Amino acid sequence: MMAHVVGMWATVALVAPLVAVTIGVLRRALDQAGRAVQQAAQERQRSEHLAALGTLDAGAAHELATPLSTIALAVGELSRRLVDRPDCDEDLALTEEQIARCRAILARLAADVGTGMGELRTPQPIGDLFFFTTKAAGEGTGLGLFVAASVAQQLGGGLALTSPPGGGTTVALYLPWSETQP
């Protein structure tokens, strides 16, 4: 009987560390899988937000294009009627310039954020991306950082913010390096 008890204790002493190691490995694998699921959920949510923004931007651009075309038509008519009024030339030219600017902004709204993740990326000069805005300082929707971070991530990079107490905020944009030029 004593040999049986010693054998059981020896078996427990040999198997217990193996069970503990196995449980540890399984726990780490489960934690890693949980993090992967959480990251995938965050990516899905980010993609859904971008899709919603793209739809909103494209819809706004479409809705604004019609009144802008009407304004352009009216300015064209005024230009023809006011040929003999040189005092109006500067105002008409400014209005036409601003109409062209609005059209360019609408084109960007319809195209930039609405580009789906499955579409082909085309090389673009980096200067064209910095941080274009139509807003005055202190105005805006508050979505700039979200969109910038999402675009950076789609390009294989990222956006990092550091803000020490009592100091300013530093934003670092990380993008993959490519030797080819567009």
N, C-alpha and C positions, 0 to 999 in steps of 0.2 A: 504494500500500500504506500509505503514511504517513497518508493521509486516512482510510483505513479504521480504523487504530489510534486516531487522534484522535477519530473518530466513536464508537468503542466506549467510550473513556474519557469522552467527554462524556455518553454515554448512562448509563454507570455513575454519573457524578457527579450526574446529574439524578434517576435512579431510586433510588439508595441512600437519600437522605433520605425519600422517599415510602415505601419499604419499612420503614425504621426507625419512621416515624410510625405506619404501619399495624400493625406488630408491637406497638408500645406501646399503641395503642388496643385491639387484640385482647387483649393481656395484662391491661389494666385491666378489660375486660369479663369475661374469664375469672375474674379475682380476685373481681369483684363477684358473679358467678354462683355461685362457690364459697362465698362468705359467705352468700348467700341460701339455698343448699342446707343449709349448716351450721345456720343459724338455723331453717329449717323442721324439721330433724331434732331440734333442741333443743325446739322447740314441740311436736312430736309426742311426744317423750319426756316432757315436762312434762304434757301432756294424758293420757298413759297412766298416769303416776303419780297424777294427780288422780282418774282413773277407778278405779284400784286402791284409793285411799284411800276414795273414795265407796262402793265395794262393801264394803270392810272395815267402814266406819262403819255402813252400812245393815244389814249382817249382824250386827254386834255389837249394834246397837239392837234388832233383831228377836229375837236370842237372849236378851237381857237383859229384854225386855218380859214374857216368860212368868213367870220367877221373881218379877219385880216385881209382877205382877198377883196372884200367889199370896200374896205378902207383904201386899199391900193387902187381900186378902180375909181373911187371918188377923187383921190388925189390926182390920178391921171387926167380925169375930166377937168378938174380945177386948173391943172397945168395948161391944158389946151385953151381954156376960157380966159386965163389970166396972162396970155402971151404979152399983152401990152402993159402989164403991170410989173416992171422990174423990181419994185419994192417987195414983191411976194416971192421972188425967185429963191432967196435964201431960206425962207420958211418951207417952201415946197421941197427944196433939195434936202433939207433936214428931215422932213417927214418921210420922204422916199428912202433916205438912208436908214431911218429907224424901222421902217417896214421891212427892209432887207435884213436888218439885224434880227427882228422878231422872227422872220422866216427861218433864218439860220438856227435860232434857238429852238424853234418848234421842230426843225429837222433833227436836231440833237436829241430832243426829248423823245421823239418817236423812234429813234434808232439806238441811242446809247444804252440805256438801262434795259430796254426791251430785248436785247440780244440774248437768246437762250444759251444755256450751257452746252447744248448739243451742237451748236452751230460752229463752223470753222472760225478760228481766230485769225485775224489779219494783222500783220505788223503795223504799228502806228508810232509815229514819233512821240516820245515821252512828253515833250513840251505841250502837245495838244491835250494831254490829260490834266495838267496842273491848272488843278482845282478851279477851272472854269466856273463862273458864277454870274448870275443875273441880279443878285441881291446886294443891297448896301450892307455895310458892316453892322452887325447886330440883328439883322433880319434873316429870315429863312425858316425852313421847316424842321431843322434839327436832324435831318437824315443824312447829312454829308458824310459823317464818320462811318455810319452804317454802310452806305453805298461804297465809300472808298475801301473799307475793309473787305467787303464782298468782292469788289472788282480785283483787289490785290490777291485775295484767296483764289479766285477763278484763274488768275494768271500764274498761280503757283507760288505766290509770295504771302505777305502778311502785313499787318499794321500793328505797331506796339505803341502804347501810351504810357508815359510815366509822369506822375504828378506828385512831387514831394510836398509835404505840408509846408505851407507858407511860400511856396515857389510856383513858378509857372508850369505849364504842361508842355512836355516834349512829345512830339509825334514822330515816329520813325516808320517809314514806308520801305518794306523789303520786297524787291522784285527779282526774279531769276535773271541772270546775266546771259546775254546772247551775243555772240560775235558777229552775227549777220545784221546788217542795217537794212531797214525797210526802203 
